[in-house]
Amino acid sequence: MRNRQFYPAILVTSILFSLIGCASGPATLQQGPDAETTKDGLVKVDNSKLALSYARPNVNWQQYSKLYFKPAKVTNDHPDDYRAPKIDRQSDGLNATYDLPQESLDKMALQFSKTVADVFNSEQPFELVTQAGPNTLIIETAVTDIRLTAPIEKSRRSFNSSGKTYTQSSGSMVLLAVLKDAESGEVLAKAADRAMGFDQWRQNTQVFNWGDVKTVYRRWANDFKNALIEANAQTGN
């Protein structure tokens, strides 16, 4: 058995996309000449739960009763300045790697769709659809910059030697979201975030890590659902 601490800045992930605010107050678009605006006319949202959140002013969110989630894209891509944790070939093994195989990336993408379908069920005020149409909001998502806190379990030397690896969290990933009007294709909002999920020492295994993925997906989907409900209510005021 071996205890090992990996890079502490890496946290279990979730993307908490929300059009409503955090505890500091309701989310509001920046106003005035100093408002931070993107090239495509989106304005930064203050008091958002996201690290970065931008939305188009004067959107009638009440018109969107249908949601079309395009299949999520999940990749091993990282920013240019990212440096992967150094692998100790002696302790980790010659085959140790931090890059998920394509099979795992595909599984994560499929799970994202399953979680969305479970959260936006028939009891919710929004209808999930499989193609764009009137009164439809298109949601494009990408999961990227996946940073594990330990090499993939099956690639570690400890996996074949009955050893154990302990870390403070499973890792982190970023989810990028773009919302569009289905008929015009106009971008209505963009968001990106890396947020904390579980933060506790435990054995780092594929089973635990997969459970973390499903947990944070569900939290994101629930927050997004609640955000849309709140945005609709604010539009009506």
C-alpha positions in Angstrom: 0.0 0.0 0.0 1.3 3.5 -0.8 -0.1 6.9 0.1 0.5 9.6 -2.4 -0.4 13.2 -2.6 -0.8 14.7 -6.1 -1.1 18.3 -7.2 -3.5 20.0 -4.6 -4.8 22.6 -7.0 -6.7 19.9 -8.9 -10.3 19.5 -7.7 -13.1 17.2 -8.6 -15.1 18.9 -11.2 -18.5 20.2 -12.1 -19.7 22.9 -14.3 -22.4 25.0 -12.6 -23.8 26.9 -15.5 -26.3 29.4 -14.1 -28.1 32.5 -15.2 -29.0 33.3 -11.6 -26.6 34.5 -9.0 -24.6 33.1 -6.1 -25.0 34.1 -2.4 -23.7 37.6 -3.0 -26.9 38.6 -4.9 -28.8 38.0 -8.1 -27.0 37.7 -11.4 -27.1 40.9 -13.3 -25.6 42.0 -16.6 -22.9 44.7 -16.2 -24.2 48.2 -17.1 -22.7 51.4 -18.5 -19.7 52.3 -20.6 -17.3 50.1 -18.6 -19.3 46.9 -19.0 -17.2 44.0 -20.3 -18.5 43.0 -23.7 -17.4 40.3 -26.1 -16.9 40.8 -29.8 -20.3 39.1 -30.5 -22.2 41.4 -28.2 -22.4 39.4 -25.0 -22.1 41.2 -21.7 -20.4 39.8 -18.6 -22.7 38.6 -15.8 -21.9 39.8 -12.3 -22.6 37.5 -9.3 -22.6 34.4 -11.5 -21.7 31.0 -10.1 -19.3 30.7 -13.0 -15.8 31.9 -13.4 -16.8 33.3 -16.8 -20.4 34.0 -17.8 -21.7 36.2 -20.6 -25.2 36.8 -21.9 -27.0 38.8 -24.5 -29.1 41.7 -23.1 -32.8 41.8 -23.5 -33.4 38.1 -24.3 -37.0 36.9 -23.8 -36.1 33.6 -22.1 -39.8 32.8 -21.7 -40.1 32.0 -25.4 -37.9 28.9 -24.9 -40.0 25.9 -23.9 -37.8 23.3 -25.7 -34.2 22.4 -25.2 -31.9 20.7 -27.7 -28.7 19.5 -26.1 -26.2 18.6 -28.8 -24.0 15.6 -28.0 -21.3 16.7 -25.6 -17.7 16.7 -26.9 -15.2 15.3 -24.4 -11.5 15.5 -25.1 -8.1 15.3 -23.6 -7.2 18.8 -24.8 -5.5 21.2 -22.5 -4.5 24.9 -22.7 -1.1 25.5 -24.3 0.5 26.5 -20.9 -0.7 23.3 -19.2 2.0 21.0 -17.9 0.9 17.5 -17.0 2.1 16.0 -13.7 5.4 14.3 -14.0 5.2 10.5 -14.0 7.6 8.6 -11.8 8.3 5.5 -13.9 9.8 3.7 -11.0 6.7 4.1 -8.7 4.0 4.6 -11.3 5.2 2.1 -13.9 6.3 2.3 -17.5 2.8 2.5 -18.9 1.4 5.1 -16.5 -0.6 7.9 -18.2 -2.9 10.8 -17.3 -4.7 10.7 -20.7 -8.0 9.0 -20.8 -8.5 6.5 -23.6 -11.1 7.3 -26.3 -13.4 4.6 -24.8 -13.5 6.6 -21.5 -14.1 9.9 -23.3 -17.0 8.4 -25.3 -18.4 7.0 -22.0 -18.3 10.4 -20.4 -20.1 12.0 -23.3 -22.8 9.4 -23.2 -23.2 9.8 -19.5 -23.7 13.6 -19.9 -26.6 12.9 -22.2 -28.1 10.4 -19.8 -27.8 12.8 -16.9 -29.5 15.6 -18.9 -32.4 13.3 -19.9 -32.8 12.2 -16.3 -32.9 15.8 -14.9 -35.1 17.3 -17.6 -37.8 14.6 -17.3 -41.5 14.9 -18.0 -42.1 16.6 -14.6 -40.1 19.6 -15.6 -41.3 22.7 -17.5 -39.0 22.2 -20.4 -39.2 19.6 -23.2 -36.1 17.9 -24.5 -36.1 17.6 -28.3 -33.7 15.9 -30.7 -33.7 18.6 -33.4 -33.8 22.4 -33.6 -37.2 24.1 -34.1 -39.4 27.0 -33.0 -39.2 28.0 -29.3 -36.0 25.9 -28.9 -32.8 26.7 -27.1 -29.8 24.9 -28.4 -27.1 24.0 -25.8 -23.7 23.1 -27.1 -21.3 21.7 -24.4 -17.7 20.5 -24.4 -15.8 18.8 -21.5 -12.1 19.5 -21.8 -8.9 20.1 -19.8 -9.4 16.9 -17.8 -6.8 16.8 -15.1 -6.5 13.6 -13.1 -4.8 13.5 -9.7 -3.3 10.1 -10.3 -2.5 8.1 -13.5 -5.3 6.0 -14.9 -5.9 3.1 -12.5 -5.2 0.4 -15.1 -2.0 2.0 -16.2 -0.5 2.2 -12.7 2.1 -0.3 -11.4 0.0 -0.5 -8.2 -3.0 -1.8 -10.2 -1.1 -5.0 -11.1 0.6 -5.3 -7.7 -2.4 -5.0 -5.5 -1.1 -1.6 -4.2 -3.4 1.3 -3.5 -3.2 5.0 -4.4 -4.8 7.7 -2.2 -5.5 11.3 -3.4 -7.5 14.2 -2.0 -9.8 14.3 -5.0 -10.4 12.6 -8.3 -9.3 15.5 -10.5 -10.9 18.3 -12.5 -12.3 19.2 -15.9 -13.7 22.3 -17.6 -17.1 22.4 -19.2 -17.8 25.0 -21.9 -21.4 25.9 -22.7 -22.9 27.9 -25.5 -26.6 28.7 -25.8 -28.1 29.6 -29.1 -31.5 30.5 -30.6 -32.5 27.4 -32.7 -34.1 29.4 -35.5 -31.6 32.3 -36.0 -28.5 30.6 -34.7 -27.8 33.7 -32.6 -25.6 33.1 -29.6 -27.4 34.1 -26.4 -25.0 33.1 -23.7 -21.6 31.5 -23.1 -20.1 30.1 -19.9 -17.0 28.3 -18.7 -16.1 27.1 -15.3 -14.1 24.7 -13.2 -15.8 24.2 -9.8 -15.2 22.0 -6.8 -17.0 18.8 -6.1 -15.8 16.4 -3.5 -12.6 17.3 -1.6 -11.6 14.5 0.7 -8.8 11.9 1.0 -9.8 8.5 -0.3 -8.6 5.6 -2.5 -8.3 6.7 -6.1 -10.0 4.1 -8.2 -11.9 4.0 -11.5 -15.2 3.2 -9.6 -14.9 6.2 -7.3 -13.8 8.6 -10.1 -16.7 7.5 -12.3 -19.1 8.2 -9.4 -17.7 11.7 -9.1 -18.3 12.3 -12.8 -21.9 11.3 -12.5 -22.4 13.4 -9.4 -21.0 16.6 -10.8 -22.9 16.1 -14.1 -26.1 15.9 -12.2 -25.3 19.0 -10.1 -24.6 21.0 -13.3 -27.8 19.8 -14.9 -29.9 20.7 -11.9 -28.3 24.1 -11.6 -28.9 24.8 -15.3 -32.5 23.7 -15.0 -33.1 26.0 -12.0 -31.3 28.8 -13.8 -33.6 28.6 -16.8 -36.7 28.6 -14.5 -35.4 31.7 -12.7 -34.5 33.4 -16.0 -38.0 32.8 -17.2 -39.5 34.3 -14.0 -37.3 37.4 -14.2 -38.2 37.9 -17.9 -41.9 38.0 -16.8 -41.3 40.8 -14.2 
